[in-house]
């Protein structure tokens, strides 16, 4: 091997290590935030199941039964998210060269299915109780437990929001959407238990369970849509694509962007594009310019996986002029 090739190879390896180091810190911090909040999510689900099982035994409320059934599925979903974020954080390997980020979308898909099943069960039970209302006993216990449940759930949603700001994890977003819906649903349950126990209107308790059903179904639809978008490689929003293009073109040495393609794999934004550059530039100069463009993109998306292909300006200009397509065409 010649000395020149050896130096070139060492330079490429060093550049790869430097490039990896740029994203390692934010990725590690994001993964740590996801792991912590998923542990908390599982713990909260266990606490809520215990509280609501006690309240159900004391009150017999269909609203609390609905909320308990939902909490059981919350635990299953949270366990799925617990393992999914750890699998998604695994580095790429020969079998999964783009990483394991879509494991989060799979977890969200399973979670949506569990919520749909929960809403169907609750709706059926609520309809039966509307035709055969039963008195709600132990109302004070029921009200107290649901109030505590709302406080615990509210704390979890706040912690999940903090983790999402660091990682953008889809699985954690799906879990937060579920628990945020639970927070609103528990408020409805609180109304139902209070009405059945203190206003002698058990029919309102069953109606509250029906409202929970609709709430859960709506939330599951959103989770399902987001998971499907990621599994089907839906492009990033137009605003994000414009921001990427603007960041790249802020260097006057890059005169055009085309064939921009984006997709999400978990919390990682995948970006590919072709750019127009002066054909007189040396390979080293072009490489440095593109490295600087990647840094500008990562200023907004620290975990982005970016691939930029340089095109000599004269070669791509005629195609763009005749096609009239946008930068992501």
Backbone bond lengths (Angstrom), bond angles and torsions (degrees), N, CA, C in turn:
res aa  C-N    CA-C-N  psi(-1)  N-CA   C-N-CA  omega(-1)  CA-C   N-CA-C  phi
1 X - - - 1.475 - - 1.522 108.91 -
2 X 1.338 116.58 134.55 1.453 120.53 -178.46 1.513 110.21 -73.18
3 X 1.324 115.20 158.31 1.460 120.69 178.08 1.517 111.06 -61.90
4 X 1.338 116.57 -39.19 1.467 119.99 -179.15 1.523 110.99 -62.16
5 X 1.351 116.81 -43.09 1.459 119.20 -179.83 1.522 111.03 -67.97
6 X 1.346 116.65 -36.29 1.461 120.01 178.19 1.513 110.73 -62.94
7 X 1.341 116.70 -45.54 1.469 120.65 178.85 1.522 110.86 -62.21
8 X 1.357 114.93 -42.15 1.457 119.37 179.41 1.526 110.90 -61.60
9 X 1.348 116.16 -42.70 1.452 119.42 179.82 1.511 112.56 -65.24
10 X 1.354 115.72 -41.09 1.464 118.68 177.28 1.521 111.01 -64.02
11 X 1.330 116.79 -38.22 1.460 120.34 179.33 1.516 111.03 -65.00
12 X 1.345 117.14 -40.59 1.463 120.45 179.07 1.525 110.96 -64.77
13 X 1.341 116.51 -42.74 1.466 120.01 179.38 1.527 111.14 -63.04
14 X 1.355 115.30 -41.31 1.468 118.78 179.03 1.512 111.06 -64.17
15 X 1.337 115.91 -42.44 1.467 119.47 179.30 1.521 110.90 -62.27
16 X 1.362 116.89 -39.22 1.463 120.30 178.81 1.524 111.06 -63.41
17 X 1.362 115.88 -42.63 1.468 119.09 179.25 1.522 110.67 -64.40
18 X 1.338 116.86 -41.12 1.468 119.85 179.44 1.519 110.37 -64.03
19 X 1.335 115.59 -41.64 1.462 119.84 -178.84 1.522 110.73 -65.48
20 X 1.346 116.39 -39.86 1.451 120.13 178.24 1.520 111.12 -65.77
21 X 1.336 116.57 -39.07 1.464 120.75 -178.67 1.525 111.46 -64.73
22 X 1.338 117.05 -27.95 1.468 120.43 -179.35 1.518 111.68 -62.06
23 X 1.349 116.84 -34.52 1.457 120.28 -175.71 1.525 113.21 -105.03
24 X 1.353 118.14 -10.65 1.467 120.00 -175.45 1.516 111.83 -63.00
25 X 1.343 116.98 -45.01 1.462 119.56 -176.71 1.517 112.64 -62.43
26 X 1.355 119.96 -53.05 1.459 118.71 178.75 1.516 113.19 -62.46
27 X 1.339 117.89 -34.09 1.454 120.15 178.61 1.522 110.76 -66.44
28 X 1.333 116.94 -44.23 1.468 120.37 179.00 1.523 110.72 -61.45
29 X 1.321 116.50 -42.38 1.467 120.19 179.48 1.522 110.72 -64.69
30 X 1.327 116.35 -41.41 1.459 120.39 179.50 1.520 111.19 -64.86
31 X 1.335 117.15 -44.67 1.465 120.53 179.73 1.527 110.88 -63.82
32 X 1.325 117.47 -38.42 1.466 120.51 178.72 1.525 110.68 -64.21
33 X 1.334 116.08 -41.44 1.467 120.06 178.49 1.525 110.58 -63.07
34 X 1.328 117.13 -40.49 1.464 120.94 179.01 1.522 111.12 -65.16
35 X 1.334 116.43 -43.51 1.466 119.23 -179.27 1.529 110.89 -62.75
36 X 1.319 116.42 -43.40 1.466 119.95 -178.28 1.530 111.62 -63.48
37 X 1.326 116.46 -45.36 1.460 119.10 -174.41 1.523 110.86 -73.99
38 X 1.334 119.07 -28.60 1.462 119.41 176.79 1.524 111.37 -72.66
39 X 1.325 117.36 -32.92 1.473 119.62 173.02 1.526 109.73 -62.60
40 X 1.327 116.07 -44.00 1.463 120.29 179.19 1.524 110.60 -62.94
41 X 1.333 116.73 -39.01 1.461 120.74 -179.57 1.522 111.58 -61.43
42 X 1.329 116.89 -43.11 1.468 120.34 178.39 1.529 110.38 -64.75
43 X 1.325 117.08 -42.52 1.463 120.53 179.99 1.525 111.04 -63.00
44 X 1.325 116.86 -42.76 1.471 120.83 179.54 1.527 110.25 -62.98
45 X 1.329 117.22 -42.13 1.467 120.27 179.93 1.525 110.99 -60.53
46 X 1.332 117.28 -41.74 1.472 120.80 179.70 1.526 110.22 -64.51
47 X 1.325 116.75 -43.38 1.472 120.89 179.17 1.525 110.80 -61.85
48 X 1.327 116.83 -44.17 1.463 120.67 -178.02 1.529 111.29 -66.07
49 X 1.323 117.37 -37.40 1.467 119.73 178.22 1.523 110.11 -62.69
50 X 1.327 116.82 -44.47 1.469 120.49 -179.61 1.528 110.77 -62.83
51 X 1.323 116.54 -44.95 1.469 120.12 -178.84 1.527 111.57 -63.93
52 X 1.329 116.13 -44.93 1.467 119.34 -175.00 1.524 111.62 -74.61
53 X 1.328 117.65 -31.00 1.463 119.42 174.99 1.523 110.13 -63.62
54 X 1.315 116.42 -40.84 1.473 120.46 176.45 1.525 110.42 -63.60
55 X 1.342 115.94 -45.43 1.462 119.63 -178.93 1.522 111.74 -65.29
56 X 1.327 117.75 -35.41 1.467 120.76 178.46 1.522 111.00 -65.36
57 X 1.333 115.40 -42.98 1.455 118.53 178.39 1.522 111.96 -63.45
58 X 1.333 116.76 -31.68 1.462 120.31 -177.99 1.526 112.60 -82.12
59 X 1.336 117.89 -28.54 1.465 119.98 -171.48 1.523 114.41 -115.80
60 X 1.327 118.86 -30.64 1.457 121.03 -175.28 1.514 113.15 69.30
61 X 1.298 118.01 16.95 1.466 122.67 -175.85 1.525 111.66 -73.00
62 X 1.353 116.88 132.98 1.452 120.16 176.26 1.524 110.70 -68.52
63 X 1.333 116.53 -29.65 1.464 119.42 177.13 1.527 110.47 -63.30
64 X 1.338 115.72 -43.37 1.466 119.34 179.04 1.526 109.96 -70.29
65 X 1.339 117.31 -35.66 1.459 119.60 174.88 1.532 110.16 -59.77
66 X 1.333 115.41 -43.38 1.461 119.62 178.37 1.524 110.86 -61.24
67 X 1.333 115.71 -44.13 1.453 120.22 -178.92 1.529 111.39 -67.76
68 X 1.351 116.61 -36.01 1.469 120.65 178.17 1.527 110.31 -65.83
69 X 1.340 116.63 -45.26 1.466 119.80 178.94 1.519 110.64 -59.46
70 X 1.315 115.39 -40.19 1.460 119.32 178.93 1.521 111.06 -65.49
71 X 1.335 117.77 -38.41 1.461 120.95 -179.95 1.522 111.67 -67.49
72 X 1.343 117.26 -34.13 1.465 120.02 176.20 1.523 109.69 -62.98
73 X 1.335 116.28 -44.36 1.458 119.22 177.77 1.522 111.21 -69.85
74 X 1.332 116.40 -30.32 1.465 119.85 173.99 1.528 110.39 -58.56
75 X 1.324 116.14 -41.65 1.456 120.34 -179.53 1.531 110.22 -63.43
76 X 1.342 116.28 -45.47 1.462 119.23 178.47 1.527 110.92 -61.75
77 X 1.338 114.85 -44.04 1.466 118.78 -179.94 1.526 110.82 -65.24
78 X 1.326 117.30 -41.56 1.465 120.77 -179.51 1.525 111.23 -65.77
79 X 1.334 116.46 -36.17 1.466 119.08 175.59 1.525 110.33 -65.14
80 X 1.344 116.10 -39.34 1.461 119.12 176.40 1.512 112.06 -61.39
81 X 1.329 115.97 -43.68 1.462 120.56 178.30 1.528 110.31 -66.41
82 X 1.335 116.97 -38.61 1.461 122.55 179.28 1.534 110.77 -54.34
83 X 1.336 115.52 -47.24 1.468 119.35 -179.49 1.529 111.44 -79.64
84 X 1.328 117.26 -32.71 1.470 120.46 -176.49 1.519 111.83 -64.71
85 X 1.350 117.62 -43.39 1.463 118.57 -177.20 1.529 110.87 -68.72
86 X 1.317 116.79 -27.71 1.463 118.89 177.09 1.526 110.70 -74.41
87 X 1.319 116.51 -39.59 1.462 119.37 177.60 1.526 110.38 -68.52
88 X 1.347 116.38 -40.41 1.467 120.13 -179.47 1.523 111.59 -65.23
89 X 1.338 117.05 -27.09 1.461 120.49 -178.92 1.524 112.94 -79.20
90 X 1.335 116.92 -9.78 1.469 119.64 179.69 1.530 109.73 -62.73
91 X 1.322 117.98 139.60 1.467 120.38 -178.55 1.525 111.50 -68.27
92 X 1.332 117.67 161.67 1.470 120.45 177.23 1.520 110.92 -58.08
93 X 1.324 115.78 149.59 1.458 121.56 176.09 1.528 108.37 -136.75
94 X 1.330 118.70 175.88 1.472 119.65 -177.08 1.527 114.01 -57.06
95 X 1.340 117.75 -28.58 1.465 120.45 179.52 1.524 112.46 -84.57
96 X 1.329 117.81 -24.79 1.473 122.22 -178.26 1.533 107.85 -132.31
97 X 1.313 115.50 79.86 1.465 120.65 -173.08 1.520 112.34 -68.33
98 X 1.335 117.89 -22.12 1.460 120.88 178.91 1.523 111.86 -97.86
99 X 1.316 117.07 13.26 1.454 120.70 179.71 1.521 111.65 87.34
100 X 1.327 115.43 -169.11 1.460 122.09 -174.70 1.530 111.94 -119.43
101 X 1.332 116.97 21.43 1.463 120.87 -173.10 1.513 114.55 -59.00
102 X 1.344 117.22 -30.58 1.465 118.48 -177.36 1.524 112.69 -71.45
103 X 1.333 116.82 -6.80 1.455 119.06 172.64 1.514 111.27 -59.46
104 X 1.337 117.02 -31.15 1.462 120.57 177.54 1.524 110.77 -65.59
105 X 1.333 116.97 -40.41 1.461 120.16 179.05 1.527 110.82 -66.00
106 X 1.335 116.66 -37.99 1.458 119.77 177.09 1.529 110.64 -63.23
107 X 1.334 116.67 -41.58 1.466 120.27 178.19 1.519 110.38 -62.99
108 X 1.329 116.89 -40.93 1.462 120.46 178.71 1.524 111.07 -64.70
109 X 1.332 116.32 -36.42 1.465 120.77 178.64 1.525 110.62 -64.22
110 X 1.330 115.91 -45.30 1.468 120.07 177.50 1.521 110.33 -62.95
111 X 1.320 115.81 -40.80 1.455 119.88 179.72 1.527 111.01 -61.27
112 X 1.321 117.21 -42.12 1.460 120.51 178.20 1.525 110.63 -60.48
113 X 1.345 117.13 -41.42 1.455 120.26 178.27 1.518 112.67 -61.80
114 X 1.336 116.45 -40.61 1.461 120.42 177.85 1.525 111.56 -64.14
115 X 1.320 116.20 -39.28 1.468 119.32 -179.47 1.527 110.53 -68.49
116 X 1.330 116.81 -38.76 1.468 119.57 176.61 1.531 110.28 -60.15
117 X 1.349 116.28 -43.53 1.465 120.18 179.08 1.519 110.77 -63.43
118 X 1.330 116.03 -40.56 1.463 120.63 179.26 1.525 110.94 -62.93
119 X 1.331 116.55 -44.69 1.462 119.69 -178.39 1.526 111.13 -64.67
120 X 1.339 116.83 -36.39 1.466 119.67 178.94 1.534 110.56 -65.19
121 X 1.337 116.55 -43.10 1.470 120.28 179.79 1.524 111.12 -64.10
122 X 1.313 115.86 -45.95 1.460 119.96 -177.72 1.523 110.34 -64.63
123 X 1.331 116.46 -42.64 1.465 120.13 -179.79 1.520 111.52 -61.22
124 X 1.332 117.09 -43.12 1.459 120.37 179.05 1.526 111.32 -62.50
125 X 1.321 116.50 -44.47 1.463 120.47 -179.86 1.527 111.08 -65.47
126 X 1.312 117.50 -39.49 1.467 121.58 -179.78 1.531 110.80 -64.98
127 X 1.329 116.99 -41.90 1.474 120.27 179.97 1.524 110.04 -64.42
128 X 1.343 116.81 -41.20 1.459 119.57 177.82 1.522 111.34 -61.41
129 X 1.329 116.57 -41.47 1.471 119.86 -179.03 1.522 111.78 -71.38
130 X 1.320 117.91 -25.14 1.466 119.66 177.42 1.526 110.31 -67.88
131 X 1.344 116.91 -34.94 1.467 120.91 178.35 1.522 111.85 -85.88
132 X 1.326 116.45 -20.21 1.464 120.99 179.39 1.525 108.71 -135.45
133 X 1.353 117.10 70.03 1.466 120.35 -175.79 1.525 111.68 -64.96
134 X 1.323 114.68 142.67 1.456 120.75 178.47 1.520 108.44 -124.62
135 X 1.318 116.70 144.55 1.464 118.30 -178.42 1.530 111.92 -65.97
136 X 1.309 115.50 147.11 1.463 122.06 177.75 1.516 108.15 -96.85
137 X 1.334 116.22 120.78 1.458 120.95 178.78 1.522 109.32 -107.95
138 X 1.324 114.54 165.60 1.460 118.17 178.46 1.512 112.38 59.27
139 X 1.317 116.12 39.27 1.465 120.55 -175.47 1.515 113.25 -59.32
140 X 1.336 117.04 -37.38 1.468 119.88 -178.33 1.527 110.65 -62.48
141 X 1.351 116.07 -40.84 1.464 119.08 177.14 1.529 110.76 -63.54
142 X 1.334 114.40 -43.61 1.456 118.42 -179.39 1.509 112.70 -61.46
143 X 1.335 116.30 -45.40 1.468 120.52 -179.96 1.527 110.07 -63.03
144 X 1.332 116.90 -42.63 1.464 120.22 -178.53 1.520 112.26 -64.47
145 X 1.327 116.31 -43.23 1.466 120.15 -178.58 1.524 110.88 -66.12
146 X 1.327 116.91 -43.07 1.470 119.36 -179.34 1.531 110.28 -66.05
147 X 1.333 117.35 -36.94 1.468 119.96 178.19 1.535 110.31 -63.61
148 X 1.332 116.21 -42.90 1.472 119.62 177.17 1.522 110.23 -64.00
149 X 1.331 116.20 -41.41 1.465 120.49 179.37 1.521 111.27 -59.83
150 X 1.328 116.60 -40.56 1.466 120.37 179.08 1.523 110.96 -64.22
151 X 1.334 116.85 -39.91 1.462 119.92 179.72 1.536 110.86 -65.69
152 X 1.334 116.64 -44.24 1.468 120.52 -179.84 1.529 110.75 -65.53
153 X 1.331 116.27 -42.61 1.463 120.33 179.89 1.523 110.99 -65.51
154 X 1.330 116.26 -40.35 1.462 120.03 178.22 1.528 111.48 -60.49
155 X 1.332 116.98 -40.24 1.467 120.61 177.74 1.522 110.66 -64.05
156 X 1.345 116.91 -41.92 1.459 120.59 179.61 1.529 110.85 -63.48
157 X 1.330 118.00 -43.95 1.468 121.17 -179.91 1.527 110.28 -61.57
158 X 1.321 117.10 -38.07 1.468 120.81 177.87 1.525 111.11 -63.93
159 X 1.340 116.57 -43.57 1.460 120.05 179.02 1.532 110.90 -67.15
160 X 1.317 116.68 -38.19 1.457 119.54 177.74 1.530 111.24 -64.00
161 X 1.310 117.19 -38.96 1.465 120.86 178.04 1.520 110.92 -61.65
162 X 1.325 116.84 -39.14 1.464 120.50 177.22 1.525 110.84 -64.15
163 X 1.340 117.13 -42.46 1.464 120.58 -179.67 1.525 111.27 -65.81
164 X 1.326 117.03 -38.75 1.464 121.10 -179.00 1.521 110.65 -65.01
165 X 1.335 116.97 -36.13 1.468 119.09 178.43 1.530 111.17 -63.43
166 X 1.333 116.84 -28.60 1.460 120.16 179.31 1.525 112.79 -85.20
167 X 1.344 116.66 -34.67 1.460 119.28 -170.29 1.521 115.07 -116.23
168 X 1.324 117.55 -27.75 1.453 120.02 -174.75 1.520 112.65 67.37
169 X 1.340 118.24 19.98 1.457 122.32 -175.32 1.523 112.15 -60.95
170 X 1.334 116.33 127.10 1.455 120.80 179.00 1.518 111.47 -69.06
171 X 1.337 116.42 -38.31 1.464 119.94 -179.86 1.525 110.54 -63.80
172 X 1.321 116.94 -42.42 1.463 120.07 178.51 1.529 110.02 -68.80
173 X 1.334 117.60 -35.93 1.460 120.38 176.08 1.523 110.85 -61.38
174 X 1.339 116.52 -42.57 1.460 120.27 178.43 1.524 110.36 -64.00
175 X 1.332 116.48 -41.66 1.458 120.51 178.69 1.524 110.64 -64.32
176 X 1.338 116.12 -41.31 1.468 119.06 178.58 1.525 110.94 -65.05
177 X 1.332 117.22 -41.40 1.464 120.07 178.89 1.523 110.61 -59.52
178 X 1.330 115.44 -39.33 1.459 119.80 179.21 1.526 110.86 -65.78
179 X 1.328 116.30 -47.68 1.461 118.86 -177.99 1.528 111.86 -70.95
180 X 1.333 117.46 -30.55 1.469 119.75 175.35 1.526 109.82 -65.69
181 X 1.347 116.22 -40.19 1.459 119.50 175.09 1.526 110.28 -63.60
182 X 1.335 116.47 -38.82 1.463 120.14 177.40 1.529 111.35 -60.74
183 X 1.327 114.64 -37.10 1.462 118.71 -179.56 1.524 110.48 -60.82
184 X 1.336 115.94 -46.19 1.458 119.55 176.86 1.521 111.66 -68.08
185 X 1.326 116.02 -39.38 1.463 119.65 179.86 1.523 110.99 -63.23
186 X 1.326 117.41 -38.53 1.462 120.18 178.77 1.527 111.90 -63.99
187 X 1.328 115.50 -32.20 1.465 118.46 175.83 1.530 110.08 -64.00
188 X 1.340 116.22 -40.47 1.462 120.21 177.26 1.528 110.15 -66.30
189 X 1.328 116.90 -41.26 1.458 121.14 177.55 1.524 110.39 -60.28
190 X 1.319 115.88 -40.77 1.461 120.05 179.19 1.529 110.70 -59.03
191 X 1.326 115.29 -41.96 1.472 119.90 177.59 1.527 110.18 -63.74
192 X 1.351 115.86 -42.86 1.451 119.65 -178.62 1.514 112.84 -63.90
193 X 1.317 117.22 -45.05 1.471 121.03 179.98 1.521 110.65 -64.93
194 X 1.322 116.44 -43.32 1.462 120.27 179.88 1.529 110.54 -62.37
195 X 1.340 116.05 -42.74 1.465 120.05 -179.15 1.522 111.17 -65.52
196 X 1.339 116.16 -43.28 1.455 119.30 -178.29 1.513 112.99 -69.51
197 X 1.324 117.63 -35.16 1.464 121.07 -174.39 1.522 113.08 -87.56
198 X 1.336 117.07 -39.12 1.464 120.07 -171.21 1.527 113.81 -111.08
199 X 1.344 117.81 -14.37 1.464 120.31 179.07 1.521 111.74 -112.62
200 X 1.328 116.45 5.42 1.472 122.00 179.73 1.526 110.75 52.54
201 X 1.328 116.62 44.33 1.471 121.61 179.85 1.518 108.83 -130.27
202 X 1.370 117.89 71.49 1.458 120.21 -177.80 1.527 112.96 -62.21
203 X 1.338 116.67 -23.26 1.462 118.77 177.63 1.521 111.62 -62.69
204 X 1.335 116.61 -32.23 1.461 119.79 177.62 1.526 111.07 -67.35
205 X 1.335 115.96 -32.08 1.467 119.98 176.86 1.532 110.18 -62.56
206 X 1.341 116.30 -44.49 1.467 120.00 178.51 1.525 110.79 -66.25
207 X 1.334 116.32 -38.43 1.465 119.79 178.92 1.521 110.62 -64.13
208 X 1.331 115.82 -36.75 1.464 119.10 177.79 1.530 110.39 -63.73
209 X 1.336 116.74 -38.01 1.460 119.61 176.23 1.521 111.77 -62.51
210 X 1.344 116.77 -35.02 1.459 120.69 178.18 1.526 110.81 -68.37
211 X 1.320 116.47 -37.17 1.467 120.17 176.59 1.529 110.32 -63.56
212 X 1.335 116.51 -40.13 1.468 120.47 176.56 1.527 110.10 -58.62
213 X 1.329 116.11 -40.19 1.465 120.61 179.60 1.522 111.56 -58.77
214 X 1.334 115.49 -48.67 1.460 119.80 -179.37 1.519 110.38 -63.63
215 X 1.320 116.87 -41.13 1.464 122.00 -179.76 1.531 111.00 -60.12
216 X 1.335 115.67 -47.00 1.465 120.21 -179.08 1.529 111.14 -65.62
217 X 1.328 116.78 -40.97 1.460 120.28 -179.48 1.528 110.43 -61.97
218 X 1.311 116.52 -42.01 1.468 120.83 179.53 1.530 110.77 -63.76
219 X 1.340 116.09 -44.61 1.460 119.48 179.81 1.521 111.96 -64.55
220 X 1.335 117.34 -39.66 1.469 120.79 179.67 1.520 111.17 -65.72
221 X 1.332 117.10 -34.16 1.464 120.28 178.53 1.526 110.87 -62.04
222 X 1.349 116.29 -42.21 1.461 120.03 178.37 1.520 112.20 -64.49
223 X 1.329 116.64 -42.43 1.469 120.84 178.91 1.530 110.40 -63.17
224 X 1.337 116.48 -43.04 1.461 121.19 179.91 1.530 111.00 -62.36
225 X 1.323 116.00 -42.58 1.468 119.91 -179.27 1.530 111.01 -63.60
226 X 1.323 117.28 -44.08 1.465 120.51 -179.51 1.529 111.86 -65.97
227 X 1.338 116.56 -40.29 1.467 119.77 178.70 1.525 110.66 -65.24
228 X 1.329 116.50 -42.09 1.465 120.05 179.94 1.526 110.69 -64.20
229 X 1.322 116.46 -39.61 1.469 119.89 178.90 1.523 110.91 -57.79
230 X 1.332 116.17 -42.98 1.459 118.67 -177.53 1.525 111.66 -73.69
231 X 1.317 117.53 -40.20 1.457 120.22 -179.98 1.525 111.54 -67.00
232 X 1.326 117.19 -27.83 1.465 121.51 179.22 1.525 112.00 -95.06
233 X 1.337 116.67 12.63 1.466 122.35 175.89 1.527 112.67 58.66
234 X 1.317 116.67 44.78 1.460 120.14 174.93 1.524 109.36 -63.85
235 X 1.318 116.56 139.66 1.460 121.12 -178.45 1.523 110.49 -68.41
236 X 1.325 115.74 157.44 1.464 121.00 174.04 1.527 109.19 -62.08
237 X 1.322 118.10 156.85 1.466 120.52 178.99 1.524 111.81 -54.92
238 X 1.323 116.29 152.49 1.463 120.84 -179.15 1.525 111.91 -56.03
239 X 1.332 116.79 -37.45 1.465 119.75 -179.49 1.529 110.92 -61.25
240 X 1.340 116.81 -38.69 1.460 120.29 178.38 1.528 110.95 -69.24
241 X 1.322 116.43 -39.42 1.461 119.10 179.03 1.534 110.90 -65.13
242 X 1.324 115.92 -38.48 1.473 119.28 176.36 1.527 109.97 -64.41
243 X 1.346 116.86 -40.86 1.465 120.09 179.98 1.528 110.69 -64.11
244 X 1.332 117.16 -39.53 1.465 120.36 177.73 1.523 110.43 -63.41
245 X 1.327 116.08 -46.97 1.468 120.66 -179.87 1.522 111.19 -61.33
246 X 1.327 116.39 -42.32 1.467 120.97 179.75 1.520 111.14 -62.77
247 X 1.343 116.29 -41.91 1.470 120.25 179.57 1.519 111.08 -62.75
248 X 1.325 116.43 -41.29 1.466 120.05 -178.72 1.530 110.55 -69.13
249 X 1.326 117.20 -43.36 1.465 121.16 -175.66 1.530 113.43 -78.92
250 X 1.332 117.29 -1.95 1.468 118.82 177.47 1.527 111.64 -68.02
251 X 1.321 117.10 -14.66 1.469 122.20 173.05 1.532 107.59 -93.79
252 X 1.319 118.66 115.91 1.474 120.64 -176.74 1.527 113.49 -63.06
253 X 1.325 117.74 -14.43 1.459 119.99 178.41 1.534 111.63 -75.16
254 X 1.340 116.11 -13.85 1.467 121.12 173.28 1.525 106.46 -104.55
255 X 1.313 116.47 116.38 1.471 120.05 -170.22 1.521 113.97 -103.61
256 X 1.299 118.97 -2.20 1.455 120.53 179.48 1.516 111.90 -170.33
257 X 1.319 116.21 152.37 1.464 123.14 176.54 1.519 107.67 -129.21
258 X 1.325 117.55 132.25 1.451 120.93 176.23 1.525 108.87 -148.31
259 X 1.329 114.65 168.35 1.464 121.83 -177.75 1.536 111.48 52.79
260 X 1.327 116.00 42.16 1.461 121.11 176.83 1.524 108.99 -76.45
261 X 1.319 115.64 126.37 1.459 121.52 178.60 1.530 109.07 -129.63
262 X 1.311 115.77 134.29 1.460 121.26 -179.47 1.528 109.84 -135.44
263 X 1.306 115.23 152.21 1.464 121.95 173.10 1.516 107.64 -163.63
264 X 1.312 116.12 165.74 1.454 121.40 179.17 1.518 109.90 -110.76
265 X 1.325 115.90 141.53 1.459 123.44 171.20 1.523 106.19 -128.83
266 X 1.323 116.16 92.91 1.464 119.37 -171.62 1.508 109.20 69.06
267 X 1.321 116.88 -124.77 1.464 121.14 178.68 1.525 112.03 -96.20
268 X 1.337 117.26 4.36 1.463 121.55 -177.53 1.524 109.85 -96.33
269 X 1.325 116.14 125.33 1.459 121.44 175.81 1.520 109.13 -88.59
270 X 1.328 116.69 120.40 1.458 122.31 177.35 1.528 108.77 -92.08
271 X 1.334 116.65 126.74 1.465 121.61 -177.22 1.519 109.30 -129.12
272 X 1.317 116.30 128.18 1.461 121.99 173.75 1.529 107.89 -132.79
273 X 1.336 115.78 142.57 1.467 118.91 -179.95 1.519 110.20 -162.01
274 X 1.327 115.11 163.14 1.461 123.25 169.46 1.531 106.80 -111.85
275 X 1.315 117.10 141.39 1.465 120.82 178.20 1.533 109.07 -127.57
276 X 1.334 115.03 152.48 1.471 121.77 178.84 1.516 109.56 -95.40
277 X 1.330 115.23 130.35 1.456 120.36 -179.07 1.531 109.44 -139.77
278 X 1.323 115.43 162.04 1.460 121.98 179.18 1.527 109.28 -64.95
279 X 1.336 118.53 122.55 1.468 119.95 -179.14 1.523 113.66 -65.41
280 X 1.340 117.46 -13.02 1.465 119.97 179.65 1.527 112.04 -79.27
281 X 1.329 117.84 -11.20 1.463 120.60 179.46 1.523 110.20 -65.38
282 X 1.318 116.43 145.13 1.459 119.84 174.07 1.526 109.23 -76.11
283 X 1.332 115.78 163.61 1.463 120.01 178.63 1.526 110.87 -59.03
284 X 1.325 116.91 -40.71 1.460 120.53 179.27 1.519 112.05 -64.06
285 X 1.338 116.98 -42.16 1.457 120.41 179.32 1.537 110.77 -64.13
286 X 1.341 116.42 -45.43 1.461 120.01 178.99 1.529 110.83 -60.60
287 X 1.336 116.45 -41.15 1.459 120.78 179.49 1.525 110.76 -60.75
288 X 1.319 117.74 -45.67 1.464 121.32 -179.11 1.530 111.32 -63.40
289 X 1.327 116.37 -40.43 1.470 120.35 179.84 1.533 110.65 -62.78
290 X 1.325 116.08 -43.17 1.461 119.77 -179.27 1.533 111.33 -69.92
291 X 1.325 117.09 -35.20 1.469 119.63 175.81 1.526 110.54 -61.38
292 X 1.335 116.70 -41.48 1.461 120.92 178.55 1.530 110.41 -65.01
293 X 1.331 117.49 -36.69 1.468 120.95 177.63 1.528 110.62 -64.16
294 X 1.319 117.11 -40.38 1.461 120.67 178.55 1.529 110.79 -64.25
295 X 1.314 116.76 -38.96 1.471 120.47 178.27 1.522 109.99 -61.09
296 X 1.334 117.17 -40.89 1.468 120.42 -179.83 1.530 110.98 -65.50
297 X 1.323 116.79 -38.03 1.465 119.34 178.11 1.530 110.45 -67.42
298 X 1.342 115.86 -41.56 1.472 119.55 -178.09 1.521 112.75 -72.03
299 X 1.315 117.18 -13.16 1.465 118.49 174.46 1.521 110.34 -61.99
300 X 1.329 116.68 -28.53 1.472 121.07 179.08 1.528 111.65 -102.63
301 X 1.336 116.58 -35.56 1.467 121.35 179.39 1.530 108.13 -121.37
302 X 1.328 117.88 83.56 1.481 120.60 -173.14 1.526 114.22 -58.38
303 X 1.331 117.31 -28.42 1.461 119.61 -175.98 1.527 112.73 -96.91
304 X 1.311 117.49 10.00 1.466 120.17 -175.18 1.520 111.82 -62.08
305 X 1.318 115.37 142.22 1.463 122.80 173.10 1.527 105.98 -104.69
306 X 1.334 117.43 112.02 1.465 121.95 -167.17 1.521 110.77 -118.67
307 X 1.320 115.45 136.32 1.462 121.31 173.27 1.532 107.52 -134.22
308 X 1.339 115.85 119.32 1.458 121.41 -178.73 1.522 108.95 -119.92
309 X 1.324 115.86 127.50 1.462 121.33 179.50 1.534 109.11 -107.33
310 X 1.338 117.79 122.55 1.465 119.56 179.79 1.521 111.49 -82.71
311 X 1.318 116.31 136.41 1.464 122.40 174.49 1.521 109.13 -117.89
312 X 1.343 118.27 137.44 1.467 119.12 173.60 1.528 109.29 -63.35
313 X 1.297 115.88 134.95 1.455 121.77 -170.86 1.529 112.49 -51.91
314 X 1.313 118.13 -44.31 1.458 121.29 -175.38 1.520 111.75 -66.24
315 X 1.355 116.99 -27.39 1.455 119.57 -175.57 1.518 112.15 -76.20
316 X 1.336 118.45 -33.65 1.458 120.73 -175.42 1.511 113.03 -96.99
317 X 1.332 118.19 -21.17 1.460 120.18 -175.49 1.517 113.68 -59.84
318 X 1.339 120.77 -44.76 1.463 119.66 -179.30 1.528 112.69 -62.01
319 X 1.344 116.89 -39.82 1.447 119.48 -179.10 1.517 111.27 -64.03
320 X 1.331 116.71 -41.45 1.455 119.89 179.60 1.516 110.83 -67.09
321 X 1.349 116.05 -39.82 1.462 119.37 -178.21 1.517 110.84 -64.25
322 X 1.337 117.24 -37.98 1.464 119.22 -177.38 1.517 112.50 -81.91
323 X 1.342 116.19 -30.97 1.457 118.56 -176.67 1.516 113.31 -82.03
324 X 1.325 115.86 -34.70 1.458 119.72 -178.44 1.499 113.62 63.87
325 X 1.321 117.80 32.46 1.468 121.71 -177.22 1.510 111.06 -94.97
326 X 1.335 114.10 160.94 1.448 120.34 179.89 1.506 110.83 -77.10
327 X 1.338 117.78 178.33 1.464 122.08 -176.65 1.503 113.71 -64.63
328 X 1.354 118.32 -24.49 1.465 118.45 -179.96 1.534 111.89 -101.26
329 X 1.333 117.13 19.14 1.466 120.28 177.46 1.528 110.35 -78.27
